[in-house]
Amino acid sequence: MLAAPVAALGRPAAATEPYRWTNVKVGAGGYAPNIVFSPVERGLAYLRTDMGGAYRWDAAQRRWIALQDGNAVSSYMGIESIAPDPVNPDVVYLAAGMNAGQPAAIMRSADRGATWRIVPVPFAMGGNEAGRGLGERLAVDPNDPTRLFFGSRHDGLWQSNDSGATWAKMPGFPLKGLGRPQPRTSHGGIAFVVVDPTSGSKGTASRRIWAGVADPGGASLFRSDDGGATWHAVDGPGLLAVKAAIDTRGVLWVGYASGIGPSDATTGAVWRFDPRGDARDVTPPSWRAQGAEGGFLGVAVARSAPGTVAVTTIDRYRAGDSLWITRDDGRTWEDVGQRSRRDVSSTPFLLHEGKGADFGHWISGLAIDPYDPAHLAYTTGATVYATAGLGARGAVDWAPWTEGIEQTAIITLISPTGGAPLVSGFGDLAGFVHQDLRRSPKPTFTNPYLSNTNTLDYAGRKPAILVRSGSLYADRPRTASLARSDDGGKTWAPVRVPPMGDPLRREDLAGEAAITVSADGATMIVATPIPQRTRDGSRSWTTIRGLPAGVRAVADKVDARVFYAVDVANGRLLVSRDAGATFASVAGRGLPADLRPGGRQGREAQSALLAAPDRAGELWLKAGERLFHSIDGGASFTPASGELAVELFGIGKGALFAIGTDQGIRGIWRSIDSGTSWQRIDDDAHRWGARYRVISGDPRLPGRVYVGTDGRGLFYGDPEGKTR
């Protein structure tokens, strides 16, 4: 905790009660590119995610433990590769870096991820770029565990001889790299590095090393028999070598694909290479017979049963992705998907698209328990599935293996004055009504289903009335981008405004327009290019006078006649006192001339203007990094942020909450005196990569705050000692 140092330096006093932070339960929810078992301890496994950090399975607690919640560097939450030490179960390595334009590091832990030694590196990574399902790029020599290799995307092959403390480029590797990339460019580069332990002995470094390349235009598999000094290309199917695993005999199994994934692989293959150099195409025949669609980004070997290998497809859209297993060295394969069943009762959110849970999409992570060949796990774009019963016959039952994992991106949220304590808007998963923060929610955001919920609002005096705006995947048709619920989000009806814009790009369907509802639920305002208002549940619409195009209205939560808005372009605060029919400038004395909101902008940005949930005419406005307070409907404002530079803020019962920075400390803050002074309520163990998206207090529970992150899910915080 930072309480003592903060007070000693004259900064705002620490909260008198430290906060307890808890994930709102969903159950994974995002893309986990790979899962890796420790080869030296039963029941120990690690998971890497693309923007939510790494996790360790704790067999005693029977839950996944987040390993980077104390990290405050955003880029380090994108995990490019993970490598459990093959000798010491306490040691694990991470390659961390979100994308080519952000910092990258190799991290080492000697206590299973409780603490980390962080070594910044000069080669770029792409933990949240295309190709994040490749790998593993990071490899530890089982015969000399101080010796590590890393296959970079852009800068060739690297080696460390001191457990990752220092790194040097390996000059003998044929692929020198593509040079320092520009931000937001993706290359597969060196997709994996595999060390063959049979080519050395304990204390004597392994000689045989394999490296796969996932850039087109040349050889894709290379082999070294002299510890990496020299390399030669190995013939294959003419595709990208994207994933590999080596068994206890030194046999290398390679998955090939025509693209780096997760959405561009049109075909693939599986090959087997033995230590003598003999190569064999072992691609499952039934996959070929079913159209040969999609690549193979999942490859796993059973260390306790040589010759038993599993592979999974990615981007197999027509027949659906599946898993194949061989128990005879690739001579015959079985499509396990045909006898698989899935039980998602523990995480019903997986039904969010209104259909049954399928085998999964974006399958790139696959692992067989080295101590139990019947125990398999694979990762998808939304969850981790596992089975303990992959036998030769009978149904194979899969269930989410996600307890403790929360890796979603939160766009928006509200805490209404009645009903469920929290309603959330997610990226990719639409959103949820959280009646119980400790249980995975059932999906109700349908009619219409919108994969991203961009804004939410509720009627202050009738909180069972909710409205939302959202957008859908670009390749899917939509008939509405707005919805309303009159029963607290249990059911929804589409809200359709008059068609606007080019028929090929309907502005009313793009998901850009926020929707706002009056305190009594009778009026809805939509911030379309021609702002619209309805008083009859969207059966008819009128054009709003005085509200500029695309400007989001904010309803007074008590007075149903009143709406507010910030006209950034003209530096004006607007008010409507006729239920949204017309807007006009209000004095706004005390406000700066520049009313541009600080931080993020666009359809997913949290509103810079909020109305108090329990008092008419009370407003809070963020201009730049400063917060201002009005109690007279915007006629006058007083400063309300003190020395805090505010990024995001929210209102709770008797308190303000903010994401901001004071005297160099960026974190989560609370004020109980209308912004005169602020206390930090997070701590160094709860930083979540400092990837904050939205914050709100609870209007009914004193001290309660909700924080939405970009990758580590949704959290609620309560003062320590308070029982909820």
N, C-alpha and C positions, 0 to 999 in steps of 0.2 A: 504493500500500500504506500501511497505517496503523501499521506496526511501530514506527517511531521516536516518533511522537506518543504512542502508547499507553504505551510504556515511560517516556517523559519525564514523564508525568502521574502516575506511580506506579500505574498499572493493571497487571493481569497481563501479564507479558512476552509479546510476540508469539511465534508459533510459530517455532522455530529453522529450520524448513524451510517456506517458503511453499507453499500448496496449489495444485495444478492442478485446475481444475474442467472436467468434460466432461459433455455431455448423454448419457444413455442413449438410444440411437437408437430411435425409433418411426417418426417421419416425419409431422410435423404432428399430426393426431389431434383437433383441436378446430375450432371455428367461426371462420372468417376472413370477416368480413362484406364485405370488398372488396379488390380489387387494382387498382392504378393505375399505368400506365406514365408515365414522364416524356415530355412532348411535345418535349423539346429535346435528348435524348441517346439514341441507339440502345442498347438493352440495359440500360437503367436502369428499374427498377420498384420499387414499394413495396407492402407488404401490411400491412393492419391486422387485428388480432385482437381478440376481445372481452374477453380477460382475460390475454393473454400479451404485450402490447405490440406494437410495430411492427417490421417487417423490411424490409431493402433487398436486392434482388438484385444480387450482385456478379458481373458477367459474366466477369471475369478468373478469379476463383476458382471460378466455376460453383456458387455456393451462396448461400443466403439468410443475411444477417447480422442477428442480433438487435440492435436499436438501443437497448434500454432496460435492459440487464442491470445497469447501474450505478444504476438508479433504486431508491430505497428507499421511495417513497410508493405504497402498495398501489393507490390509486384511479387512479393515472396509467398503470396497465397495461391499463385498459379504453379502447380507442381509438375515440372517437366519429366522427372524420373524419381524413382525411389529404390533403395537397395538395402535390405537387411544384411548385416554382416554375416558371412557364411560360417563363421567360427564362434563369435561371441554374440549371444542373443541380446545382450544389452545395447549393442551398437547398431545404429541405423543411419543411413545417409539420405539426404534429399538434394535434388537439383531443383532450384526454385527460381522462377522468373516468368512473369505473366506474358510478355511479348517482346518483340525485338527492340522496341523503343524504351524499355524499362529495365531497372537494375536486375542483375542475376547473381546468384550465389550458390555455392555448394555448402550444405549444412551437415554437421556431424553431431550426433548425440551419443553419449555413453550411458544414458539412463533411460533408454526406450522412448525418447522424445520429450522428457520432462524439461530438459534444458538443451540448448544448442550452441555449438561453435559455428559462427557464420563467416564464410570466406567469400567475399565478393570476387567475381571472376570476369575476365574480359570478353568471354564469348557469350553471345546472346542466346536466350532461350525463348520458348513459346508455349508455356504451360496452359495458355488459353487461346492458342492459335490453331488453325487447321493442322492436322497431323499430331495432335496431342495424345492420340491413342496409340502412337508408335511406341516401340521400345522393347525392353528397357535400355535406355541410352547409357545409364550409369551401371558399372559392373565392378565388383570386388573380386580379386583373385583368391579363391579358397585356400590355395597353398601359401600365399603370402598376403594376408589381409591388409597390410599397409599399402598395397599396390592397387590403385584404382584406375579405371578408364572412363572417359566420357566422350560420347559421340555427339558433336554439336550439329546444329542445323546449318550454320553458315561458315564455321571456322575450323572444320576438319576434326581430327581425332586428338584428344588430350589425355595426358597421363599424370598421375600423382604417385609418388613413392613414399609419402609421409602421411598416409591416412587422410588425404584431402586437404592438408594445410597449404600446400603449394601445388601449382599445376604448370605443365609445360606441354607445348604442342609436339606431337609425334611426327618427325619429319619424313619418316618412311611411308606414311599412309598415302595412297594415290590421290584421294580426294582432299585437296588442300583447303577447300572452302570457297565460298562465293564472295568473300569480302564482307565488310561490315554492312548489314542490311539497313534499308530505310525503314522507319516505323511502319507497322501494319503490312509488312510483306511476310509471306510464309514460304518456307522451303522445308522439305522433309529432312534433307541432309543425311547424316548418319543416324539411321533409325534405331539400331540396337548394337550393343557390344556383348558378346558372350565369351566367357573364359572357360576352356575345357579343363576341368580339374584332373582328368586322367593323364594329361600331358606333363604333369609335374608331381611333386610329392611334398608332404608337409615341410615347410621351411625352405623349399626350393620352388621358385616361381614357375608358374605354368608356362608352357611354350606355345600352345595352340590357342589362338584367339580368332574369333569370327566377328565380322562387322557387316551389317546390312546397310544398304544405301537406298534412300527413297527419293532421289532426284532422277528424273528421266534423262535419257541420252547416253547411257553408258552401262558398265557392269553394275550389278546391284548386290552382289555378295562377294566378300573378300575374306581371305584366310591367311593367317600368319603362323608359321611353325617355329619361329625363333623369338618368341616373346614380343613381337611387334616391330622388330627392326626392319623386316621386309614383308611384303604382302603380294599375293597374286589373286587375280580374279577367278571366280568359280562360276562355271556355266549353270544356267537355270532356265526358267521358262520365259525370259524376256519381259518380266514384270518387275515392279518395285518390291524389294525385300523389306517387309514392314514389321514383322514380329517373329521372334524365335525363342526356342527353349532347348536346353541340352539335357539329356538323361544321364544316368549314372554310368553308362557304357561309353559316353563320349559321342553319342549320336545326336546330331543337330537336326531339329525339326523347324522348318521355316514356312511362315505364312506369307503369301505374295498377294499383291493387289495392284490394280491399274491406277489407283489414286492413293493419297495419303490419309484420306478420311477426315472427318467422319461422314461426309456426304458426297463423295466423288468417286467411289470405287465401283466400276461397272463389271469387272471380272477379276478372277484370282486363281490361285493354285496353292497346293501344299506339297512340299518336297522334303525328302529325307537324305541327309548326308552323313556317312559314317566316317570315323577317323582316318580310314585308309584313302578317303577321297571318293569313294563310290557314291553316286547320286541316283536317286530314284524319285520319279513323280508318283506321289501317293494321294493325289487329290481324290476325295470321296466320289465314287461313280454316281451315286444318287444325286449329288449336287449338280453334276454335269447333266444328268438326265432331266433335271427339273429346270433347266435353262441356263446353267452356268452363270448366274447373276450374282454380283457382289464379290467383294474381296474377303480374305481371311485375315482378320486383325486379332483374333484370339487363338493362341497356341499354348498348350500346357501339357507337361509330361507328369506321369506318376512315378515319383522317385522310388516308391516302395514296390512298384510293379513294372519293371522295364518292358517296353513294348506297348504299354498302355498310354495313349495320347488322345487329347481332345482338341478340337478346333471349333471356332465359331465364325459365322459370316457377319459382314457389315454391308449395309446398303442393298440388301436383297429384298427389293420392294414388292415384287409380284408374289413370290411364294412365301415371303416372310423370313426373317433371320432365324437361324437354328444352330444347334450344336451337334457335332458328329464325334463319335468315339471309336477308336480301334483298340483292340486288345491283342493284336497279332502283328505289330510293327507295320501297320498301314496296308496290309493285304486286303482286309475287309473293314468296312465302316458301317456304323449304325447311325441313323438320323434320330437322335434322342428327342428332338422336338415333337416327333409324332406320338410319343407316349408320355409327354410331359403335362403336368397340371400345375396351376399356380393358385396359391391361397394368399390374397392380399388383404385379408380382414384386419391385419394389424396396421396397415397403411392404406385405407380406402381411398385416399386422394388419388391413387394410381388410376382410378376410374374416371378421371377428370374430363376426358374427352367424350364421355357418354357411351363408352363401349367396354367390353370385358378386357381384362389385362391380357395382352398378348405376350409372346416370348420376349419381346423387347426390341429396342432400336439402338443404334450406335454401339453395338456390342464390340468392345475392344479389349476389355479386361477379362481374363479367364485364368483360373488357377485350380489345381488339384492339390488337396492337402497332402504334403509329403509323407504323412504318417497314416493316411487313410484314403485309399484310392476311390472310395465310394462318396467321399465328401468333396464336392465341387462348388465353386462359386463363380459367377460372372457378373460383369457390370454393364449397365445400360445408360441411356441418356437421362434416366429418371430414378434409378434404384440399383440395389445390389441384390441379386437372387442367390440362394444357396440351397443345396440339397445334401442330406446325409445318407441318402439311399439310392445311389446310382448303381443298381445291380444289373445283372444281365437280363432280367425279366421283370415284367410288371410295370405299373405306372411309376413315373418319377415325379415326386412331389417337390415343388420349389416354393420357397417363401422368402419374402424380403429379409435380408440380413442387414438391418439398418439401425438397430437400437443405438441411439447416441449420435447418429449422423444427421446433420442439418446443413445443406449446402445450396440453398435456394437464393435467388436474387429477388429482393422485395422492392417493388416500385412505389407503392403507396399503401396507406393504412388509415383507418379511422377507429376511434373508440367512442361509440355513440353514448348518448345520455340514458339509454335504456336498451334492453335486450342483451345480445351477446356482448361480452366485454371488448371484443376485437373483431374487426372485419379487415381483411388484408387483400391487397392487389399484388399478384406475383408476375414475374416474367416466366413465360412458357407454361405455367400451370394455372393460369387464369386468376385464381384467388379463392378465398375461403371465408366462411363465417365460423369463427372459433368460439363455440359455446364452452368448450373445456380446453384450456391451454395445454393440458397434459396429454391430450389424446389427438391422434391424427384425424383431421377433419374429413367428413364426407363431402364430396364435391356437389355444389349446388349452382355454380356459376354457368348456367346453361340458358338457352333461349334468350339471347344468343350465347353460344360459346365463343369466347374471345381469348386467345392464348395469353395475351398480355392485358392486364387491367391497368390503365394509365391514371385514372382519377376515380375517387370515391367521394360520396357525400351522403349526409343523412338529414332528415328533417328534425330540427332541434326540439320541437314540441311533440313530434310524433316519430320517435326514433326507429319505429318499425319500418318506416319508409326509407328506402335506400336507393341510390342511383349510382351507376358506374358507366365509364367510357373505356373502350379498349380497342385493341387491334389484333389481327389474326395473321398467321403465317402468310407470306405474300402469295404463295401458290394455291391458297384455298379460297373458295368463293365465300362471300359474306353478304348478308342482306341488311345488317344493322351493325352499328358500332356503339350503340347506347342501350341501356337496359334500366328497368325500374322494378323494385320489389316492394310490396306492401305488407309483407309478413316477416320482416327481419332477415331477408335473404334466403328463405327456404325455397321460394319460387320466384321466377322473374318473367317479365314480359319485355319484348323489344320496344325501344323508343325510336321512331323513325321521323327524321326531319325532312323537309322538302329536298328533292335531289338538287345538288349543286356541283358545279365544275364540269370539266371534261367528262363525257360519258365513259371514257376509258380509265379515268382516275377520279371517281366520284369523291369530292371533298367531304361529303357527309358520311362516307363509309371508310375514310382513311384512318380513323382513330385519333385524329389530331385534336378534335373538339372536346373540351371539358363540358360536363353537365353538372348543374347546380340545382338544388331543390330548396324551396322556401321552408321556413320554420314549421308551417302547418301542412306542408306537403302538397299544397294546391298549385303551386307555380313551379315550372321547370324552365331553366334557361340553358341554352346550348351555345357554346362559343364557336360557332361555325363562321366561315368567311362573311356571311351575312347573319349576324347573331339573331337567334330565334327564341320565341317565348311561347309556351303553351299553358293554358289554364284548365284544360279538359282532358288531361292524361295522354296528350300527343295526338288527339284526333284532329285538331286544327292548330295552326301556328300563325303568329304575327311577327313581323320584323320589329326589332327593338330599336328605338331611337336613342342616339347618343352613346351607344356602346360600340367601340371600334371593333373591326374585324378580328376574330380570334382571341379577344380579351376575355379571360376567365372571370366570371362573376362569383362573388362570395356572399352567401346568405347570412343575414343576421339570424342567430340561432334562437332568438326569442320573439322578435317582431317580424311577423310574416310579410309585412309590406315592404321591408327594407332589404336591399342588396347593395353591395359595394363592389368596386373594381379598381384596379390600378392601370391607368393608361400610360405605359412606360414610354411610348414613343413621344408623347407630348408632355410628360412629367406631371400628370394630373391624377388626383384621387377623385373617383366618381362615386356617386350615390344615386340610388333609385328609392323613392318613397311611395311608388305606386305599383308595387308588386312586379317590378321589372319592366314595365311598359316603356319608361323613359329613364335615361341616366343624365346627370348633370354634374359639373365640377362642384366639389366642396372645398372649403377654404384650406384645410390641412395645415393650419398654422403650426410652426415648429418643425415641419418636415424639410429635409434638404431639397434643393432644386432637382437633384438627380435621384429619381425613384427607381432606377434600374435594380432589379433584385440581384443579389450576389449569388455566387455558386452556379449550380447547374440551371440550364434553361431548356425549354422544349416541353413536349407533351407529357414527359414523365417527371418533370420537376415538381417538387413540393411547392405549394403556393406560398408566396411571400407575404400574403395577407391572410390573417385568421381572425374569426370572430369568437368572442368568449362564449362558452356553452351555456352560461347561466345568467347573463346580464345583457340587456338590450343596449346597443350603441357602443359596446366595448370592443375595441379593435387592437390588434397587434400587427405591425407592419415592419418588414425587414427591407431596408434600403442600403445597398452595398453590404457592408459587414456590421451595420448598426441596426438596432431594434428600437422601435418607437411605439408608444402606447397612447390610445385615445379612449376617453370614457364619454365622449359627447358625439358619437357617430361620425367622427372624422373631422369635426370642426377644428380641433386642436390636438396636438400630440406633444408628448414629453419623451426625452431619451430614456431608454429602458434596457440598455445592455452594458452599462458601466464600461469596464476595460476589456470586456469580452468581444472578440471578433467572431461574429455569429455566421455560421454556414447554413444551418437548419434549425428550426425551433418548433415547439409544440406547446399546447396548453393542457394543464392537468387541474385537478381539484386543489386549489390553493397554491399552485406552483406553476412556474414556467420551466421548460426543459430546452436545452440547446446542445447542438454539436458546435463546437467552436474552439478558439485558441486564446489563451491568456498567458502573457509573458512566456511564450514559447511552448506552453503545454497545450496540446490538442487533445480533446476528449469530450466527455459527456458532462453537462453542467446542469445545476438546478438553482433556481432562485425562488425564495419564498417571500420576497419583499418587492414584487413587481419589477424586477430587473435591476434594482439598486446594487445588489451584491450577488455573487454567484459562488457556488461551491461545486467542486468537482466530485462526481459520484461514481465514475468508473475507476479502474485501477489498472496497474501494469499487467495483471493477469487476464484482463478482459479488454483487448484492443481489436481483435478480429480483422487484422490487417488495416485498421482505420478506414474500412470500406463502408462508409455510412451512406444510406440512401434516404431515410425518412425517420422522423421522430414524432411522437405524440404522447402527451400525458393521458391519464384516465380521468374523466370528469366525475367519476363516482368513488374512486379509491384514492385517498390521500397518499402521495408519494409514489404511486405506480407510474411507470414510464414504459413505453414500447419503442424499440429501436429496430428498424429494418436495415439489414446489411446487404452488400452486393457479393454474395457467395457463402456467407455463414448463417443464412437464415434469419429468423425473426427472434428477438429477445424481449423479455420483460424483466424489469428491474423493480425491486422493492427494498425499502430500508431494512437492513438486518434487524432481526428481532420481531418484525411484524409478521403475524401468521395470516395467510390468505386462504 
